[in-house]
Every structure is written in C-alpha cells, then in structure tokens.
Amino acid sequence: MTLAEAYLEDPLCRPRAVSAALADGKARDISVDIPADFRLASGERLAQRRLVGRLHGCADAPLVVVAGGISADRFVHRTETKGLGWWSGAVSVRGPVDLNRLRVLAFDYAPDAGGDAPVTITTHDQARLLALLLDTLGEDRVEAFVGCSYGGMVGLAFAELFPDRVGELVVVSAAHRPHPQATAWRGIQRRILMLAQAAGRPEDGVALARELAMTTYRTPDELAERFETSAPDRAGQAYPVCDYLQARGRAYRNQTTPGRWLSLSDSIDRHVVTPEAIRTPVSLVGFTSDRLVPIDDMRELAARLPALFRFVEAPSLYGHDAFLKEDALVGDILRSALKEICA
C-alpha cells in the first residue's frame, strides 16, 4: 500500500503516517482523489482526478503551506530535487523557512498537464483543492500560509474561505485584484498562444508568450544594466536582449502545456477577494518596481485588511521577480513572520 492509499483508507492513521514519511528527513508526495462531484466555480469539472502535494521538513513540526507563481510546483526545496527547487533560497535547512523546525507543504496547481483544453479556474477553486489535500493529511489548520505572486492570491482566497484553518498569512507581490495593465499584458500573451495553436505550433506559442511575460516580470533598469543595445548585422536577426528572452522561452515550453498555461494565466485575471473579509493576521511585502502588482494596489490592500500585522515596501532591481532574487530581504521578513511558529 502506498502512503497516499494509507491516508485514504484509514483517516485515523494519517498524522502517524505523515510522521513516518518524514522521519528519515526525506520529502514525500501526498495525493488525494478529487471527488467526482467537485465542480469549479464555473461549473466545469477538472479532467484530472488527483491532486498532488509534497511534504518537506521536520516530522510533527508546525505545518506551513508555501505557494509560488503559476510556474511553481510542489518541488520547493533544493535538496529534494537535485538543485531544481523553485524557492530553495527561502525554504531550506536552517533557512528562512527552516526545514529543521517546520513541515512545509507545497502543491501542484490545477489543472495538471493531462488535459488539452483550458478550464476556467479561480484562486478560490485552488484554495478549495488545497483544503481537500489538508483533509487527507488530517490537518484541520496550518500555522502559516506563505504565498508569492499567484500563490499569494491563493493564500488570500484560502483565508477568505477558511478563516479558521490558517494561523497567519505572508503575502508577497500579490494583491486583492489584478491591475488592468497587467491583465492587458497577459491577454496579449494568451492571444499569441492561441494564434500559435491555430497555426499548429503550440509549443512555440508557449515559448513566445513566456518571452513577453519575462519583460513584465523584470524591470527596464535591470535589462539596461545587463544588455547592450548594439544592433545585429541584418534586420530580422536577434538583439542581445532577444537572445536572452528566446532562451527563457525555450526553457519554459516543455514545462507546461498550452491548455494549462491558458488556464492559470486566466485565473490570475479572475482573482478577487474582499480584504475586509480576511481576519487572519497578514504580513504583506510589495516592491516599488513591480509593474504587475503595482505598489499602490499593495497599499490599498494593506489599508483595507482588518488584521494587518506588517507591510513592507522595498525597492528592487528585479520587479515582480524580486521574491525569487532578493534572498536577504525576503529571508529577514520570513524569519520575523515565522519566528513564533518556529519557537
């Protein structure tokens, strides 16, 4: 019997099974069947039948959920994925999210890569799916939810839906709604991808959409600092900055499917929570150079939250990607926010 099957067969054994899974210091995948009657807010059904998460860290320690952008997954910790953990700068042994003192649950967003067609899915839908995973683990409550970018949106939605199931939120580079300019950029990306699909080149569409996305994640100052403006020999050839973007696009096109990417990109633009309804203590982090989540939107969210614990505004060369690049700054905030839990 697999670990996941043990959870599903005997609910009473779940906390004990989780402890056994982490006793050797290794992470373990945890999965749950999505009920046949589960419907998204749109009324649609997911093609996938299982949701998969991954537990990292110390057995029997306080449980913290960590979630990132739409390209993030359950592999958050470096040593568990041979260097490929998406946030190993924050989640590590003796790190800001300390795997010696905490259990960390990361999970794969729905939809998975199994379906070709996009589905209409919201951040509240993702929160409901996470609740199913927590039920499977026998966890009524998580001590903290740390969410960045799309993960921060899901964290806000989770706290709005399940106020008694989360002790505190740490939200980085995510607001209560999308900004219209950011929606405009993402809309162009989606249309590029759909045109490529119609032309029979869906992977190239994913790559090109990712290239455009990268120009919104980073700042003009960073690109000016990194790349020369010298022109190529002939029209139609790539400029230095274009070589960089094309490399990023090629690296990404095999990581997702067009349908999944369209679903999650659209999900960002459907995100909306009512800040006044979120009673969980919240630590907010916003970057003044972030063009996808402008600092004014973060300020509005901070002003409307009833239980704001802390709001940090910071400059960064890296714009929306600052949470992945500003390890020292973000690490200090995480340590402060999680100090009582770790103690």
NUTIKOL-584228 format. One record per residue (C-alpha): residue in three letters; x, y, z; residue number from 1. Coordinates in nm, 3 decimals, always signed. Layout:
# NUTIKOL-584228
NODE residu      px      py      pz num
NODE    ALA       X       Y       Z NUM
...
***
This chain:
# NUTIKOL-584228
NODE residu      px      py      pz num
NODE    MET  +0.000  +0.000  +0.000   1
NODE    THR  +0.131  +0.346  -0.087   2
NODE    LEU  +0.145  +0.627  +0.166   3
NODE    ALA  -0.136  +0.813  -0.011   4
NODE    GLU  -0.352  +0.499  -0.011   5
NODE    ALA  -0.295  +0.460  +0.361   6
NODE    TYR  -0.423  +0.813  +0.416   7
NODE    LEU  -0.736  +0.748  +0.216   8
NODE    GLU  -0.813  +0.405  +0.369   9
NODE    ASP  -0.768  +0.494  +0.735  10
NODE    PRO  -0.814  +0.860  +0.836  11
NODE    LEU  -0.704  +0.778  +1.192  12
NODE    CYS  -0.358  +0.679  +1.074  13
NODE    ARG  -0.292  +0.998  +0.878  14
NODE    PRO  -0.094  +1.205  +1.131  15
NODE    ARG  +0.107  +0.894  +1.224  16
NODE    ALA  +0.173  +0.815  +0.859  17
NODE    VAL  +0.289  +1.170  +0.792  18
NODE    SER  +0.534  +1.146  +1.080  19
NODE    ALA  +0.670  +0.819  +0.946  20
NODE    ALA  +0.702  +0.969  +0.600  21
NODE    LEU  +0.929  +1.247  +0.722  22
NODE    ALA  +1.115  +1.059  +0.993  23
NODE    ASP  +1.409  +0.988  +0.764  24
NODE    GLY  +1.438  +1.353  +0.664  25
NODE    LYS  +1.318  +1.297  +0.308  26
NODE    ALA  +1.024  +1.467  +0.143  27
NODE    ARG  +0.721  +1.265  +0.037  28
NODE    ASP  +0.448  +1.317  -0.218  29
NODE    ILE  +0.093  +1.321  -0.086  30
NODE    SER  -0.206  +1.284  -0.316  31
NODE    VAL  -0.582  +1.296  -0.284  32
NODE    ASP  -0.864  +1.186  -0.510  33
NODE    ILE  -1.070  +1.480  -0.631  34
NODE    PRO  -1.434  +1.389  -0.557  35
NODE    ALA  -1.647  +1.307  -0.859  36
NODE    ASP  -1.893  +1.580  -0.761  37
NODE    PHE  -1.625  +1.851  -0.727  38
NODE    ARG  -1.708  +2.144  -0.950  39
NODE    LEU  -1.515  +2.461  -1.019  40
NODE    ALA  -1.688  +2.794  -0.962  41
NODE    SER  -1.754  +2.798  -1.336  42
NODE    GLY  -1.945  +2.470  -1.309  43
NODE    GLU  -1.673  +2.286  -1.502  44
NODE    ARG  -1.508  +1.962  -1.393  45
NODE    LEU  -1.136  +1.906  -1.386  46
NODE    ALA  -1.007  +1.639  -1.621  47
NODE    GLN  -0.751  +1.531  -1.361  48
NODE    ARG  -0.867  +1.300  -1.086  49
NODE    ARG  -0.592  +1.352  -0.827  50
NODE    LEU  -0.422  +1.646  -0.661  51
NODE    VAL  -0.057  +1.607  -0.557  52
NODE    GLY  +0.134  +1.786  -0.285  53
NODE    ARG  +0.473  +1.732  -0.125  54
NODE    LEU  +0.573  +1.743  +0.241  55
NODE    HIS  +0.920  +1.867  +0.329  56
NODE    GLY  +1.093  +1.919  +0.661  57
NODE    CYS  +1.064  +1.803  +1.019  58
NODE    ALA  +0.813  +1.538  +1.125  59
NODE    ASP  +0.549  +1.656  +1.375  60
NODE    ALA  +0.662  +2.019  +1.340  61
NODE    PRO  +0.415  +2.305  +1.275  62
NODE    LEU  +0.275  +2.292  +0.924  63
NODE    VAL  +0.332  +2.577  +0.678  64
NODE    VAL  +0.198  +2.595  +0.322  65
NODE    VAL  +0.428  +2.754  +0.062  66
NODE    ALA  +0.299  +2.852  -0.282  67
NODE    GLY  +0.456  +3.047  -0.569  68
NODE    GLY  +0.380  +3.175  -0.919  69
NODE    ILE  +0.197  +2.980  -1.188  70
NODE    SER  +0.522  +2.810  -1.292  71
NODE    ALA  +0.587  +2.688  -0.935  72
NODE    ASP  +0.510  +2.334  -0.824  73
NODE    ARG  +0.542  +2.104  -0.524  74
NODE    PHE  +0.921  +2.082  -0.557  75
NODE    VAL  +1.011  +2.382  -0.347  76
NODE    HIS  +1.327  +2.258  -0.171  77
NODE    ARG  +1.665  +2.226  -0.340  78
NODE    THR  +1.795  +1.901  -0.190  79
NODE    GLU  +1.479  +1.711  -0.275  80
NODE    THR  +1.502  +1.786  -0.646  81
NODE    LYS  +1.876  +1.781  -0.714  82
NODE    GLY  +1.905  +2.158  -0.733  83
NODE    LEU  +1.573  +2.230  -0.902  84
NODE    GLY  +1.366  +2.351  -0.607  85
NODE    TRP  +1.190  +2.669  -0.720  86
NODE    TRP  +1.239  +2.856  -0.390  87
NODE    SER  +1.543  +2.699  -0.232  88
NODE    GLY  +1.666  +3.048  -0.139  89
NODE    ALA  +1.390  +3.062  +0.122  90
NODE    VAL  +1.293  +2.702  +0.202  91
NODE    SER  +1.590  +2.505  +0.332  92
NODE    VAL  +1.752  +2.355  +0.637  93
NODE    ARG  +1.824  +2.647  +0.873  94
NODE    GLY  +1.683  +2.880  +0.608  95
NODE    PRO  +1.415  +3.147  +0.650  96
NODE    VAL  +1.151  +2.875  +0.620  97
NODE    ASP  +1.352  +2.633  +0.833  98
NODE    LEU  +1.304  +2.266  +0.749  99
NODE    ASN  +1.464  +2.176  +1.083 100
NODE    ARG  +1.174  +2.344  +1.263 101
NODE    LEU  +0.880  +2.328  +1.024 102
NODE    ARG  +0.689  +2.095  +0.799 103
NODE    VAL  +0.633  +2.256  +0.461 104
NODE    LEU  +0.354  +2.157  +0.224 105
NODE    ALA  +0.379  +2.267  -0.139 106
NODE    PHE  +0.135  +2.152  -0.405 107
NODE    ASP  +0.079  +2.145  -0.779 108
NODE    TYR  -0.186  +2.383  -0.903 109
NODE    ALA  -0.475  +2.252  -1.105 110
NODE    PRO  -0.518  +2.184  -1.386 111
NODE    ASP  -0.238  +1.937  -1.440 112
NODE    ALA  -0.080  +1.879  -1.780 113
NODE    GLY  -0.317  +1.595  -1.865 114
NODE    GLY  -0.587  +1.796  -2.041 115
NODE    ASP  -0.553  +1.978  -2.371 116
NODE    ALA  -0.839  +2.224  -2.328 117
NODE    PRO  -0.821  +2.514  -2.080 118
NODE    VAL  -1.058  +2.526  -1.784 119
NODE    THR  -1.199  +2.830  -1.607 120
NODE    ILE  -1.045  +2.807  -1.260 121
NODE    THR  -1.023  +3.067  -0.983 122
NODE    THR  -0.792  +3.121  -0.689 123
NODE    HIS  -1.084  +3.020  -0.464 124
NODE    ASP  -1.102  +2.691  -0.656 125
NODE    GLN  -0.731  +2.634  -0.585 126
NODE    ALA  -0.797  +2.709  -0.217 127
NODE    ARG  -1.078  +2.452  -0.207 128
NODE    LEU  -0.848  +2.193  -0.363 129
NODE    LEU  -0.581  +2.268  -0.105 130
NODE    ALA  -0.844  +2.212  +0.168 131
NODE    LEU  -0.903  +1.864  +0.024 132
NODE    LEU  -0.532  +1.792  +0.049 133
NODE    LEU  -0.522  +1.912  +0.410 134
NODE    ASP  -0.821  +1.692  +0.492 135
NODE    THR  -0.629  +1.395  +0.354 136
NODE    LEU  -0.339  +1.482  +0.582 137
NODE    GLY  -0.573  +1.504  +0.880 138
NODE    GLU  -0.479  +1.869  +0.927 139
NODE    ASP  -0.757  +2.099  +1.042 140
NODE    ARG  -0.530  +2.403  +1.038 141
NODE    VAL  -0.197  +2.528  +0.907 142
NODE    GLU  +0.010  +2.761  +1.119 143
NODE    ALA  +0.102  +2.982  +0.824 144
NODE    PHE  +0.050  +3.020  +0.451 145
NODE    VAL  +0.340  +3.182  +0.264 146
NODE    GLY  +0.233  +3.283  -0.086 147
NODE    CYS  +0.418  +3.473  -0.357 148
NODE    SER  +0.264  +3.608  -0.677 149
NODE    TYR  -0.018  +3.368  -0.776 150
NODE    GLY  +0.047  +3.176  -0.454 151
NODE    GLY  -0.021  +3.494  -0.257 152
NODE    MET  -0.355  +3.527  -0.436 153
NODE    VAL  -0.441  +3.167  -0.344 154
NODE    GLY  -0.339  +3.238  +0.016 155
NODE    LEU  -0.572  +3.537  +0.035 156
NODE    ALA  -0.853  +3.329  -0.115 157
NODE    PHE  -0.786  +3.046  +0.130 158
NODE    ALA  -0.802  +3.282  +0.429 159
NODE    GLU  -1.126  +3.432  +0.298 160
NODE    LEU  -1.289  +3.090  +0.254 161
NODE    PHE  -1.140  +2.911  +0.555 162
NODE    PRO  -1.058  +3.168  +0.825 163
NODE    ASP  -1.029  +2.902  +1.097 164
NODE    ARG  -0.783  +2.689  +0.902 165
NODE    VAL  -0.486  +2.928  +0.881 166
NODE    GLY  -0.297  +3.100  +1.161 167
NODE    GLU  -0.126  +3.373  +0.961 168
NODE    LEU  -0.055  +3.482  +0.606 169
NODE    VAL  +0.265  +3.606  +0.447 170
NODE    VAL  +0.175  +3.753  +0.108 171
NODE    VAL  +0.449  +3.869  -0.129 172
NODE    SER  +0.380  +4.052  -0.457 173
NODE    ALA  +0.007  +3.975  -0.466 174
NODE    ALA  -0.296  +4.197  -0.416 175
NODE    HIS  -0.671  +4.159  -0.381 176
NODE    ARG  -0.731  +4.203  -0.755 177
NODE    PRO  -0.531  +4.216  -1.079 178
NODE    HIS  -0.430  +4.551  -1.224 179
NODE    PRO  -0.586  +4.627  -1.567 180
NODE    GLN  -0.245  +4.692  -1.724 181
NODE    ALA  -0.121  +4.353  -1.609 182
NODE    THR  -0.439  +4.194  -1.744 183
NODE    ALA  -0.372  +4.365  -2.078 184
NODE    TRP  -0.023  +4.218  -2.097 185
NODE    ARG  -0.145  +3.870  -2.007 186
NODE    GLY  -0.430  +3.899  -2.256 187
NODE    ILE  -0.181  +3.963  -2.536 188
NODE    GLN  +0.021  +3.662  -2.422 189
NODE    ARG  -0.288  +3.441  -2.435 190
NODE    ARG  -0.380  +3.561  -2.784 191
NODE    ILE  -0.027  +3.493  -2.905 192
NODE    LEU  -0.052  +3.139  -2.772 193
NODE    MET  -0.395  +3.081  -2.928 194
NODE    LEU  -0.269  +3.205  -3.266 195
NODE    ALA  +0.025  +2.964  -3.242 196
NODE    GLN  -0.214  +2.681  -3.155 197
NODE    ALA  -0.424  +2.763  -3.461 198
NODE    ALA  -0.107  +2.752  -3.671 199
NODE    GLY  -0.018  +2.409  -3.535 200
NODE    ARG  +0.279  +2.536  -3.332 201
NODE    PRO  +0.154  +2.533  -2.971 202
NODE    GLU  +0.497  +2.485  -2.809 203
NODE    ASP  +0.631  +2.788  -2.994 204
NODE    GLY  +0.328  +2.981  -2.870 205
NODE    VAL  +0.409  +2.891  -2.508 206
NODE    ALA  +0.770  +2.998  -2.561 207
NODE    LEU  +0.678  +3.332  -2.719 208
NODE    ALA  +0.417  +3.407  -2.454 209
NODE    ARG  +0.681  +3.336  -2.190 210
NODE    GLU  +0.923  +3.574  -2.361 211
NODE    LEU  +0.670  +3.855  -2.341 212
NODE    ALA  +0.592  +3.764  -1.980 213
NODE    MET  +0.960  +3.793  -1.886 214
NODE    THR  +0.962  +4.157  -1.998 215
NODE    THR  +0.684  +4.226  -1.746 216
NODE    TYR  +0.844  +4.032  -1.461 217
NODE    ARG  +1.171  +4.225  -1.476 218
NODE    THR  +1.246  +4.599  -1.481 219
NODE    PRO  +1.377  +4.831  -1.754 220
NODE    ASP  +1.671  +4.916  -1.525 221
NODE    GLU  +1.777  +4.551  -1.500 222
NODE    LEU  +1.756  +4.495  -1.874 223
NODE    ALA  +1.953  +4.816  -1.940 224
NODE    GLU  +2.220  +4.704  -1.696 225
NODE    ARG  +2.253  +4.356  -1.843 226
NODE    PHE  +2.230  +4.405  -2.219 227
NODE    GLU  +2.398  +4.613  -2.484 228
NODE    THR  +2.194  +4.799  -2.744 229
NODE    SER  +2.418  +4.717  -3.039 230
NODE    ALA  +2.225  +4.614  -3.349 231
NODE    PRO  +2.270  +4.281  -3.532 232
NODE    ASP  +2.403  +4.269  -3.888 233
NODE    ARG  +2.065  +4.243  -4.059 234
NODE    ALA  +1.700  +4.318  -3.996 235
NODE    GLY  +1.520  +4.018  -3.851 236
NODE    GLN  +1.818  +3.896  -3.651 237
NODE    ALA  +1.804  +3.891  -3.272 238
NODE    TYR  +1.937  +4.166  -3.048 239
NODE    PRO  +2.127  +4.063  -2.732 240
NODE    VAL  +1.821  +4.103  -2.508 241
NODE    CYS  +1.620  +3.893  -2.755 242
NODE    ASP  +1.871  +3.607  -2.727 243
NODE    TYR  +1.811  +3.606  -2.351 244
NODE    LEU  +1.433  +3.607  -2.389 245
NODE    GLN  +1.437  +3.332  -2.650 246
NODE    ALA  +1.646  +3.114  -2.419 247
NODE    ARG  +1.393  +3.166  -2.140 248
NODE    GLY  +1.110  +3.078  -2.376 249
NODE    ARG  +1.278  +2.759  -2.495 250
NODE    ALA  +1.345  +2.654  -2.136 251
NODE    TYR  +0.979  +2.701  -2.044 252
NODE    ARG  +0.789  +2.549  -2.334 253
NODE    ASN  +0.849  +2.193  -2.214 254
NODE    GLN  +0.746  +2.272  -1.856 255
NODE    THR  +0.375  +2.319  -1.923 256
NODE    THR  +0.104  +2.260  -2.180 257
NODE    PRO  -0.084  +2.532  -2.369 258
NODE    GLY  -0.413  +2.442  -2.201 259
NODE    ARG  -0.266  +2.455  -1.852 260
NODE    TRP  -0.088  +2.783  -1.920 261
NODE    LEU  -0.402  +2.944  -2.059 262
NODE    SER  -0.600  +2.826  -1.756 263
NODE    LEU  -0.359  +2.963  -1.498 264
NODE    SER  -0.292  +3.289  -1.681 265
NODE    ASP  -0.667  +3.349  -1.698 266
NODE    SER  -0.703  +3.251  -1.333 267
NODE    ILE  -0.479  +3.540  -1.230 268
NODE    ASP  -0.711  +3.783  -1.404 269
NODE    ARG  -1.021  +3.634  -1.238 270
NODE    HIS  -0.874  +3.673  -0.891 271
NODE    VAL  -1.070  +3.888  -0.649 272
NODE    VAL  -1.103  +3.883  -0.271 273
NODE    THR  -1.267  +4.122  -0.026 274
NODE    PRO  -0.986  +4.240  +0.203 275
NODE    GLU  -1.229  +4.330  +0.483 276
NODE    ALA  -1.340  +3.964  +0.496 277
NODE    ILE  -0.988  +3.838  +0.573 278
NODE    ARG  -0.950  +3.823  +0.951 279
NODE    THR  -0.622  +3.631  +0.951 280
NODE    PRO  -0.313  +3.831  +1.058 281
NODE    VAL  -0.128  +3.926  +0.738 282
NODE    SER  +0.231  +4.027  +0.665 283
NODE    LEU  +0.247  +4.199  +0.325 284
NODE    VAL  +0.555  +4.254  +0.109 285
NODE    GLY  +0.546  +4.474  -0.200 286
NODE    PHE  +0.820  +4.600  -0.432 287
NODE    THR  +0.808  +4.954  -0.565 288
NODE    SER  +0.945  +4.842  -0.904 289
NODE    ASP  +0.680  +4.572  -0.956 290
NODE    ARG  +0.477  +4.657  -1.267 291
NODE    LEU  +0.250  +4.351  -1.250 292
NODE    VAL  +0.138  +4.421  -0.893 293
NODE    PRO  +0.183  +4.798  -0.854 294
NODE    ILE  +0.274  +4.919  -0.508 295
NODE    ASP  -0.042  +5.132  -0.495 296
NODE    ASP  -0.251  +4.814  -0.514 297
NODE    MET  -0.049  +4.666  -0.228 298
NODE    ARG  -0.104  +4.984  -0.027 299
NODE    GLU  -0.478  +4.965  -0.086 300
NODE    LEU  -0.482  +4.602  +0.027 301
NODE    ALA  -0.284  +4.693  +0.338 302
NODE    ALA  -0.524  +4.976  +0.423 303
NODE    ARG  -0.829  +4.751  +0.392 304
NODE    LEU  -0.706  +4.443  +0.582 305
NODE    PRO  -0.859  +4.429  +0.934 306
NODE    ALA  -0.568  +4.232  +1.081 307
NODE    LEU  -0.263  +4.371  +0.902 308
NODE    PHE  +0.043  +4.275  +1.104 309
NODE    ARG  +0.314  +4.430  +0.890 310
NODE    PHE  +0.352  +4.592  +0.549 311
NODE    VAL  +0.699  +4.615  +0.396 312
NODE    GLU  +0.764  +4.825  +0.087 313
NODE    ALA  +1.103  +4.773  -0.074 314
NODE    PRO  +1.289  +4.880  -0.388 315
NODE    SER  +1.436  +4.615  -0.614 316
NODE    LEU  +1.612  +4.591  -0.948 317
NODE    TYR  +1.410  +4.278  -1.023 318
NODE    GLY  +1.048  +4.395  -1.026 319
NODE    HIS  +0.789  +4.121  -0.986 320
NODE    ASP  +1.062  +3.856  -0.966 321
NODE    ALA  +1.210  +4.020  -0.658 322
NODE    PHE  +1.073  +3.747  -0.429 323
NODE    LEU  +1.296  +3.500  -0.617 324
NODE    LYS  +1.601  +3.727  -0.628 325
NODE    GLU  +1.607  +3.936  -0.307 326
NODE    ASP  +1.701  +3.647  -0.079 327
NODE    ALA  +1.833  +3.855  +0.212 328
NODE    LEU  +1.541  +4.097  +0.231 329
NODE    VAL  +1.268  +3.836  +0.185 330
NODE    GLY  +1.451  +3.598  +0.418 331
NODE    ASP  +1.455  +3.852  +0.702 332
NODE    ILE  +1.082  +3.913  +0.661 333
NODE    LEU  +1.005  +3.542  +0.660 334
NODE    ARG  +1.216  +3.478  +0.969 335
NODE    SER  +1.038  +3.757  +1.153 336
NODE    ALA  +0.693  +3.640  +1.044 337
NODE    LEU  +0.756  +3.275  +1.133 338
NODE    LYS  +0.960  +3.336  +1.448 339
NODE    GLU  +0.686  +3.246  +1.695 340
NODE    ILE  +0.588  +2.937  +1.498 341
NODE    CYS  +0.947  +2.812  +1.481 342
NODE    ALA  +0.989  +2.873  +1.854 343
***
